[in-house]
Amino acid sequence: MKKFILKVIVSIPILIGCKSTQAQLVSIQPAFPNLSFEQPTDIQHPPDGTNRLFVLSQPGTIYVFNNDPNTSSKKIFLDIKNKVLFGGEQGLLGLAFHSDYKNNGYFYVNYTTDNPRRTIVSRFKVSSNDPDKTDSSSELIILEVDQPYTNHNGGQILFGPDGYLYISFGDGGSGGDPQNNAQNLKSLLGKILRIDVNNTSAGKNYAIPNDNPFKGNTNELKEEIFAWGLRNVWRFSFDLPTNRIWAADVGQNEWEEIDIIEKGKNYGWRIMEGNHCYNPPAGCNTTNLTLPIWEYGHNSEGGFSITGGFVYRGKSAKEIYGKYVYGDFGSGNIWALEYDGSKVQNSLVISSSHQISTFGIDQNNELYFADYSTGKLYKFRGTPTRVGSLTLPKIFDLKQNYPNPFNPSTTIEYVIPNVEMGYIPSLQHITLKVYDILGREIATLVNKYQPPGEYSVKFDVGANRRFTLQSGIYFYQLIIGVFSLSKKMILTK
């Protein structure tokens, strides 16, 4: 078994002359330092303008929280641990909010269950009384697919720009696709499906879009199929400006790949692994197969299990704008891939020790990823600026309090610049404390992560209940990362 995760395959002819290069440095930083999640598998945001994020925990829980770096609380949005078959690559794997979620409250989940072992795609509805809670009695099963093995369950579900629900299924598991599901058009395994959940037909809780490639066939081919020949679809994403579907396919023994999913295309598995023959190992027939736009081998410089990401469309890291950002669960490497429809250039962005289980974006298109082992979420920031020594740049500033002397309150201002020092991210942990002349801590005025900007804090002696303050000299100290500044102020009574 490769990992708990799966993979997405999608491809078009690879270009001669493609290369992998070293990109400009982009930093990663803890996105929500006070939060962690048990074995996170998906990160989503609702299309309702509330600036919330939702994180799936593989054992069967969905958490919701405010998209604020200082947030310290999360709520349970849905708990279906009693329904989820968890273990290895099985569990709660995907979440998709309906395009009209703001009005209808519908969202969809993808999870593994047992007796028999199968994947369920179902719809829930948010509580009418609490936007951070699900009506647990509202489940409507949309689709069930038997899973012959414990791995390669797929897991991604997303609404496309056409309003249809896209669902990824792995090839059923084991190794080498022993049942040849990916090439069998009478099976839903090893496919990306597209269904219409706003309508019903033929006794199902969904309908088949009229332009699906096998709609109306008379050969018992599955009409839900959008694309096939996939080994283990784990993560795929839409890039609206280019109208492309990006996907990453975890390889069998030697090759990881990135592909562009197109309607009615066959992506080659198990005939091929990446651009290479697999079954048979040589001389395979590649007629009508769509090959990856990029692949990398199983080695220390690449990795062993690709995790698909997104084309970055945010504002915090201009160096990767318009590039497909993806990673590897095994190596922790993160790359950015540029593709203009013919040429490909792949750049290593970061080498990390993270077990990258999934990527996600927020309502502002800022990009996150989850570390499966620690349960932490991270985000991307622009290129840091090196400094030659650990001396505080003058652009960091702690200003003199005013009024000074003061009684009973005074204002302290400080500046966090819009640059980065060494490899310290621009979103930094800030503390501002007040001490007496003996070094005793009197008050903590700031203790949180803050972005660049100018800040103002009031110190009110009347609000302090820890010490009875006397007239005299006091000190206030600002700490930003490994740097600090202090100034004195005078209290008069």
C-alpha positions, -999 to +999 in steps of 0.1 A: +000+000+000+014+034-010-001+055+017-035+063+029-040+085-001-049+080-037-042+097-069-056+113-099-044+106-134-050+129-162-029+136-193-021+149-227+009+144-249+041+154-231+064+178-248+100+173-258+122+199-242+104+201-209+126+205-178+126+208-141+142+238-126+147+254-093+122+281-086+125+313-065+120+306-029+084+307-016+079+302+021+053+282+039+039+292+073+015+278+099-019+290+087-037+284+120-011+278+148-037+271+174-055+244+155-048+208+145-069+180+130-068+142+132-056+128+099-069+156+076-080+145+042-097+176+026-099+214+029-129+232+015-147+266+018-184+272+012-196+295-015-215+317+009-191+346+016-187+337+053-149+332+051-150+299+069-129+268+063-139+232+066-115+204+073-122+167+070-108+142+095-104+108+079-121+088+108-153+106+100-156+142+112-159+176+095-147+206+114-156+243+107-137+274+119-133+311+110-105+318+085-084+339+109-048+330+118-055+337+155-086+315+157-083+290+186-115+271+183-131+248+158-166+233+158-178+199+147-199+204+116-206+168+110-198+136+128-204+103+110-177+081+126-204+055+133-209+051+095-174+054+083-151+025+077-117+040+086-083+025+081-055+027+055-069+045+026-105+042+038-125+068+056-141+102+051-123+114+020-142+143+002-165+173+007-182+194-019-206+224-013-234+228-037-230+258-060-262+273-044-252+263-009-260+298+004-297+292-004-302+255-003-277+244+024-267+213+005-233+197+007-220+163-004-195+139+012-176+109-001-168+081+025-161+044+028-184+022+047-188-016+053-211-046+051-204-047+022-173-025+018-183+003-005-180+040-013-210+062-006-215+097-020-244+113-001-260+147+004-265+164+037-282+197+046-270+224+071-290+229+102-317+256+098-308+269+133-270+269+132-248+275+102-219+256+119-239+224+123-254+198+101-289+184+102-277+148+109-310+133+098-308+149+064-286+123+046-297+113+011-275+086-005-267+096-041-244+069-052-230+036-039-201+017-054-187-016-041-150-016-033-132-050-038-101-040-018-092-017+010-070+007-010-076+030-040-110+042-029-106+076-048-122+103-028-125+137-045-159+153-052-162+188-067-188+208-085-176+220-118-183+253-135-210+236-154-229+229-121-224+191-123-208+170-096-175+153-105-165+122-085-132+104-086-129+066-081-097+046-079-093+013-097-106-008-068-073-015-051-048-043-046-018-037-070-017-035-108-055-033-111-060-071-111-096-068-123-087-043-151-114-020-138-098+012-151-102+000-187-136-016-182-163+009-193-190-012-175-174-004-142-173+029-123-139+021-108-108+038-122-129+067-135-139+103-130-177+105-131-199+135-139-236+135-127-264+160-124-276+162-087-302+188-095-323+163-113-333+126-111-339+099-137-343+061-140-350+057-103-317+073-092-311+104-071-293+120-100-295+124-137-269+119-165-258+151-183-268+151-219-232+155-232-216+127-211-196+106-235-216+074-230-251+089-225-277+068-243-253+040-253-268+005-259-238-015-248-244-012-210-214+012-207-217+033-176-233+066-185-218+084-155-183+081-169-165+113-179-130+100-182-113+066-176-080+047-174-072+061-139-053+042-113-063+060-081-079+094-083-072+112-050-072+150-058-082+169-089-091+206-093-106+231-117-088+262-129-116+284-142-095+310-161-081+282-184-111+259-181-088+230-173-092+201-149-059+192-132-052+159-116-024+139-101-020+101-104-002+081-078+020+056-097+023+019-092+060+011-089+081+038-107+063+069-119+041+097-106+022+118-131+002+150-137-025+151-163-052+173-178-086+156-176-108+160-207-142+145-215-142+110-231-104+105-228-086+073-218-056+080-195-039+046-200-039+027-167-032-003-165-017-004-200+007+024-190+022+039-159+030+075-168+046+074-202+058+039-198+044+005-206+031-014-176+009-043-188+025-056-210+059-042-197+070-035-233+054-030-267+021-018-253-005-003-277-009+034-270-035+041-296-062+065-283-045+069-250-039+103-234-004+106-219+006+128-189+019+163-193+045+156-165+059+127-146+086+121-120+103+090-108+104+072-075+137+086-061+149+108-033+147+139-055+111+132-065+089+112-042+067+082-041+031+093-038+019+125-056-008+148-040-026+170-065-031+207-058-044+238-075-034+264-100-025+293-077-047+324-081-042+342-048-023+373-039+002+363-012+028+345-034+031+361-067+060+339-076+037+309-081+007+328-096-008+308-125+012+277-118-001+243-107+012+237-072+014+201-060+033+180-036+044+145-027+032+127+004+063+106+008+091+131+002+074+164+013+085+181-019+063+209-033+065+219-069+050+245-092+043+235-128+038+259-157+018+247-187+009+268-218-009+241-237+023+227-253+054+234-232+058+224-195+083+237-170+084+222-135+101+240-105+109+228-071+094+253-047+101+238-012+116+206+002+099+199+034+093+171+059+055+173+058+033+145+049+012+164+024-022+148+023-043+175+006-044+210-007-072+235-005-081+271-013-102+297+006-127+322-008-098+345-018-080+317-037-052+315-011-036+281-011-033+257+019-020+222+025-025+198+053+002+177+071-014+142+077+009+133+106+007+165+127-028+176+116-015+212+109-025+234+080+000+256+062-002+284+036+021+300+011+038+334+013+060+353-012+097+353-016+116+362+016+144+388+016+176+376+032+194+398+057+231+395+064+228+394+102+203+391+130+201+428+137+166+443+137+159+462+104+150+498+110+117+493+092+106+473+123+095+500+147+083+503+183+073+538+189+073+559+221+041+557+240+019+587+243+011+605+264+042+600+284+043+605+314+007+591+316-021+584+340-042+562+338-037+551+302-013+554+273-011+543+237+017+522+222+022+519+185+044+495+165+050+485+129+054+451+112+069+458+077+057+443+045+090+424+040+104+391+053+136+385+073+157+355+063+132+327+063+108+341+089+074+343+073+056+377+071+028+364+093+047+363+126+040+357+163+039+390+181+041+397+218+040+430+235+044+430+273+048+455+301+074+451+329+082+470+361+117+481+370+123+448+388+115+428+356+082+416+368+056+411+341+027+436+345+006+430+315+004+412+281-010+435+256-005+414+224+001+377+220-009+365+186+000+361+149-003+393+128+004+403+092+023+433+081+008+467+092+007+495+117-008+487+151-020+506+181-026+492+216-038+509+248-023+502+282-048+511+309-035+510+345-071+511+357-078+478+339-048+460+355-057+438+384-025+419+388-004+445+406-012+478+423+010+501+402+029+529+418+043+560+401+076+553+384+094+538+354+080+509+334+092+491+303+073+477+273+089+451+251+079+441+215+091+406+204+087+396+167+102+362+160+138+363+173+139+401+175+129+425+202+127+462+210+121+478+244+112+513+255+105+529+289+075+549+300+066+568+331+035+565+352+026+595+374-001+595+401 
